Amino acid sequence: MIATLITTSILMMAGLNTAGIPRTCSEGGRRCLESAQEGQRYVMAIHGGAGTILKSNMTAGKEQAYRAVLEQALQTGYAILKKGGSSLDAVEATVRVMENSPLFNAGKGAVFTNEGRNEMDASIMSGSNLAAGAVAGVTVIKNPISAARAVMEKSQHVMMAGAGAEKFAKEAGLEIVDPSYFRTEDRWKALQRVKAADPDKARLDHDSTLPKTSGIPGGAHRDDKFGTVGAVALDQQGNLAAATSTGGMTNKKFGRIGDSPIIGAGTYANNATCAVSCTGWGEYFIRLCVAKSVSDLMEYRGWSLQQAAAELILEKVPALGGDGGLIAIDKDGNIAMPFSTAGMYRGSVTEDGKITVEIYK
């Protein structure tokens, strides 16, 4: 009896309940369930791109379509996490849902290059062991994110590109499709509009309405939204994972590759800190190693996830002339979703199954 009282007293003084779990683990208004098994806490966040996404330009039907796919993606990942599945399985399956939708600039909805092709990039990373995989410039792999995972798990490499990546994916048993699978009329018309308006410039997506001068001398672009998709997750075992997939820039030339398949720029995960997936003007995210920099600020300066993410997205990237956003989850399940654009398709789901989807600021 005396031993029990002493133990209870010690736990209370340490801010713990009698099961040895923190009485509160909330930050920024989020809560986590008090449980004797802390591993029951799990969370996921996704994005479908950031850019000039304005409610005034969105029809009710189109907005509902976006929300429906984002919710479906979150439900897919949540089902895996709830059953005790890995964060890697969750982010891959979630990104596949968005790759299979023509609404997002990834997979089925990939934009066209200057040559009239669809060239896709993707990457995935495990926070438990820093394993990572990526593919770039692929044209016949139905789900590039699965190819990225195959590179991570079935090869000794981190990144494969072009025809080599496609040969590897075929040998790994992934679904290969005819390039015509990725052709959508909206994306094709977008390429023609971009070429007619300014044939020498690449565009980040297809609904060009607002001019913007870049930080690169002589460069300019307009955007309505960045279409990159991504997911980050924390599973019941405490493992983090991140995944990102994109079709790149409309009218891009010369095999251009952005930040999405580059580990440390567009994707990063480390159980000691956080998991990050970025969306935005890739050249700037590459130059700043945005995803890894968020983790570094947390690890080496002791910053919170919110502080580190805001520093990169709201300060560093704009200072160079770029814009965009990111989603991130830290090792405690806190979420950050900063963006410097007018909107970002984004959502999250917590261990209680509550789904939140947002588009505008």
N, C-alpha and C positions, 0 to 999 in steps of 0.2 A: 504493500500500500504506500509506504513512504517512498519507495523507489519510483512508483508510478507518479506520485505528486511531484517529485523532483524532476522527472523527465518532462512532465507537462509544463512545469514552470520554465524549464530551460527552452523548450520549444516556443512558448509564448514570448519569452524575452527575445528570441531570435526572429520574431515575426512569422512564426510558422504555426500551423494548426496541429492537432494531435496526430495527424497522419504524416507530419513532417513536410507538408506542402505549404508554400506561401499563402497567407490569408488573402492576399490580393496580388494579382499580377497584371494590373491594368496599366496602360500607358496610352495617352492620346485618346481616351474614351473607349479603348478596346478592353475586353475582359477575356479571361480564359477560365475555363471551368475548374473549380477547385475539386481535385480528385486525388485519391491515394495513388493513382497511376498517372504520373505526369505525362507519360507518353501518349495519353489520349488526346492531348492538345495537338491540333494540326490545322493548317491554313493554306490557302492558295490565292494567288492574284494573277490576273491576265491583262493583256492589252491587245488592241486591234489597230494601233496606229495613232499618232498625234499629228495635229495640223490645224488648218483654218476650218474647223468643224463648227459651224454656226447653226443654231436652231432655226434661224430665219431662212436658211437654205435647205432645210431638211423637211421632206414630206412626212406626214404621219406614218404612212405605210413603210417608207424606207427606214425610218427610225425604229419602228417595230421589228423590221427584219433584222437589223443590226442587233437589237437587244435580244432577240430570240436566239441568234447564233451564239452570242456571248454567254447567255444563260445555259445553253446546251453544252458549251465548252466547259463551263464551271461545274455543271452537274456531272459531266464525264469524269473530270479530275477528282471531284469530291467522292464519287462512288468508289474510286480506287483507294483514296486515302482513308475513308471510313472503314474499309475492310482490312486495313492494316497494310495496304500495298505501299510500294516505294514511291518517293517523290519523283524519281526518274520516270517510272511508269506513268505517273499522273501528268507530268508536264508534256511528255511525248504524246499521250493520248489526247490531251487537251488541245495542243497545237495542231494535231491532225484534224480535229473538228474544224478549226478555222482554215486550215489549208484546203479542206474539201468544199469550202464555201466560195462562191464567186464574188462575195462582197469585199473580201480583204485581199490586199496585194501580197499574196503568198499562195503557193500551190495553184489550185484551180483559178484563182483570181489574179494571177501574176500579170504584171504589165508587160508591154512589148518593148524590145530594144529597137534601136534605129534600123536594124536589119530585119525587123518583123519577127523576132524570135522571143520566146519566153525563157529567161535565164534566171534560175532560182538559187538562193543561198540559205543555209541553215546551220545552226550549231546547238549543242547541248552540253551541259556540264554537271558533274556530280560533286556535291560539296563534301562528301564523306572522304574521298580520296583524291580530289582534284583531277579526276579523269575527265577527258573532254573529247569531243568529236565534232567535225564540221565538214560541210561540202559547199562548193562554190561553183557557179556557172553551169548548173545541171539543167537539162532540158527534157528528159524523159522519165524522171523518177516521180511517181505520183505524189509521194509524201517525202519531201526532202528531209524533214526532221527525223524520220526513221532511218534515212541513209546516214545522217550525222551520228545517230546512236550506234549504227552498225560500224562506222569508222572507229568509234570509241571502244567498242567491245570486241570487235572481230578483226582488228588490225593493230599494228604497232604504231600507227600514225595518229595525228590529231586532225589534219585537214587534207582532203582530196578535192581536186577540181576537174571540171569538164568531163571529157570522154573517159578518163581514167576512173573518176568517181562513179560514172554511170556503169562502167564494166564491173567495178567492184560491187555496186549495189545489186546488179543482176545476179552475180555469183553468190551474193549473200541471201538471195531469195526474195528480194523486195519487189514490189509491183512496178513494172515498167509499162509505160503507156506511150501511144503515139503522140508526138508534139501537138497535134490538133486538139488533144484533150484540154489543153490549157487555153485554147483560143476562145475568148468571149467577145461579143460584138462591141460592148461598151469599151473594153480596153483597146480594141482595134481602132475604133473611132477616135479614142483619146490620142492615140499615136498620130493619126492623120491631122488632128487639130493642132497638136504640138508642132509637128513638122511644118504645117502651113503658117503658124504664128511666128516661129523662130527655129528654123531647121538646124541651127548650130548649137542649140542648148538642150540639155537633158532636163526632164521634169520629174519631180518626185511623185506626182500622181496625175490624175486625168481631168479633174474639174478645176481648171485654172481660172481664178477670178481675181486674186489680189496680188499686185506686184510686190516683189521684195528684192532688195539689193543684197547680194551676198558679201561676205567678208573677203572673197577672193577677187583681186583686181580684174575688172572687165567681165565679171560673172554676174548672172542674175537668174532668178527662178521665181516661179509662182507656184503656189501649192494650195490645194484645198484640204488634203489630208495625206499623211504618211501612212502607208498601208501595212507596214511590218506588223507581224503578230508575235506574241510571246507569252510565256507562262513561268511563274516561279512557285515553288511549293516547299512546305515543311511537313514531313510525315511523322507518324507516331513514334518512329525510332529516333527522331531528332535529326534526321538527315535532310539537307537542303538540296535543291536542284533547280536549274534554270534552262530554258529553251527559247530559241528565237528563230523565226523563219520569214523570208521576204522574197519578193519578185524584183526588188531593186527599183531603179529609176525608169520612168517612161522615157523612151528615146535615148537610153544610155548607149555609149559606144565603146569600142576597143576593149571589151571584156571587163568593164568597170565592175568592181566589187566594193560594197560598202562595209559597214561595221558588223552587220548581223552575223556573219560566219566567223568573225574574228574573236577568239577567246580573249577576254580582258577589255575589249572595246564595246561589243554589243551584248555579250553574255559572260557571266561569271558566277561561280558558286563556291562557297567555302563554309563548312560547318562552324568554323570559329567566328564568323562574322555574318554573312548574308548571301542571298541569291539575287541576281539582278538580270533583267532583260530590258534592253533599250529600244527606242524607236525615235527616228528623227533624221536629221541631215548627217548621213554616215561619215562623211569626210571629217567633220568636227569631232565626232565621237571616237574616231580612230586616233586623231591627233592628241586627244586628251585621255585615251584609254579609260573612258568613262566608267564602265562597269567595274573594273579592277580598282579604280581610284576611290569609288565609294567604299569598297572593302578596306582599302588601305587607310582611309581616314578613320574608319572605325577601329582597325587593329593597332595603328601606330599613334593615333592622336586621342583615342578613346571617345570619339564622337558617337552620338546616337545615329541610328539609321536615318531618321528624318533630317538631322543636320547635314550628314554627309551627302545624301541624295539631293537636297536642296542646293548645296554648295556647287555641285556639278551642273545641275540642270538650270538653275535660276541665276547662277553667277558665271561659272567658267565657260560653259558652252556659248551663252549669249555674248560674252565679252569678246569671243573670237568671231562672232557674226553668224553663228549657227543657232538652231532651235530644235526642240523635240521634247521627249519625256522619257521616263523609265518607270518600271515597277520593281519593287524589291521587298523581300521579307528577311528579317534578321533571325538569329538562332532562337529568339524567344517568341517568335510569331508575330512581331510587330510589322506593320505594312507601311510602305511609303510609295506614293504615286505622283510625284511632282511633274509638271510639264510647263513649258514656257510658251505654248501655242494657245490658240483659242479653244481647243478642245482635245480630248484624247479618249478613244474608246477604251474602257477599262472596267474591271469588275473584280470582286473578291468573294470568297466563301470561307466561313469559319467552321470550327468543329461541330457547331450545333446545326449546321446545314443552312444557315442564313446567307442568302445570295444578295449581293448588291451590285448593280450595274449602273454606270454613269457614262455620260458622253461629253457634256459641256462643262464649262468652268462653273 
